[in-house]
Amino acid sequence: MKKITEAMIRKEATINKIQFDKEWFYAVDDVADFLNEDFTGIETVTLPIIIDGESYNMLCATWEDFERIRQKEPLEDFRGSVLRNKKPLIRKKK
């Protein structure tokens, strides 16, 4: 997974973007191609983006949406062993 920030995405000329209601939205297909990642389950909104004087309706998402769906490193959430944090079972004698 590439380490990337929103400022880097905003400067990238190959990614179509639009500012709507004081928030930046980026074309999902362009970001997926740039990062070489799959964003199948991302929440999108359709916005008109002007390319070469023509208006196209494109699926867009915010940077927060992209960050939420990006793949984490394998086993990133398992910093400690699950069994190590578990208390031992004490059985009572009958």
N, C-alpha and C positions, 0 to 999 in steps of 0.2 A: 504494500500500500504506500503510495507516494505521500510524503509529508508536504502539505500544501495549505495555504491560507486563502481567505476570501479576497484579500488584496491582490494576490497573484492571479486568481481567476478573473478578477475585474479588469486587470491589465491585459489579459490574454485576448488577442485580436480574433482568434478563431472561434471564440465562444460568444454566441449571440446573447445579449442581455438587455434588460429594460428595467428602469426604475418606476415602480408603481406604488403610490401611497407611501412614499418615503422609504421604501424597502426595495432592494435589488432582487430581481428574479433572473435566473439563468436557464437557458434552453437545456433540457435534460439530455437530449441526444448529443449535443455538443460537449457537455461536461463528461458524459459517459465515454465518448471517443477520446477526449483529451486525457482522462485518467485511466482509460482502458479498464473500466469497472462496469458491473451490471447494476443498474438502478431500477430493477423491475418493480419493486414494491414501494416506490417513493410516492408521496402525496404530491400531486401536480395541480396546476391551474392553467387554463388556456388563456394566453395573452397574445395580443397582436404585436409582432416585432417587424420593424421595417428594415428590409434588406434591399439595397440598390433601388430605393424608391418604391418598392412593392411591399405591401403589407401581407404578412403571413401569420396565421394563427398557429402558435407553437405551444407544446407542453412545457411549462416552466416550473421551477421550484426555487425556494430560498436556500441560502447556504446552510442554514440550520437543518433543513430537510435532508440535504446531501450528507452532512456530518452524521446525522442520526442513522442513516441507512448504510453508510460505508462499513465495509467488513472490518471487524476487529482482528487483531492478531490472534492466532489460534491459542486457546487456553489463557488468554490475557486476564480473564476474570478469576482464574484459579491460581492465585499467587501462593496460597498455602494449601496444604493437603486437606481434603475434607475430613479424613479420618484423624488427622492430627488435632483438629479443633474439637473433636467429639469427646465427650467425657466417657470414661470406661463404665461399662455396665456392672453394677454390683448386685450379685444375687444373694438373696437371704436364704439361710439354711432352714430347713423344715424341721 
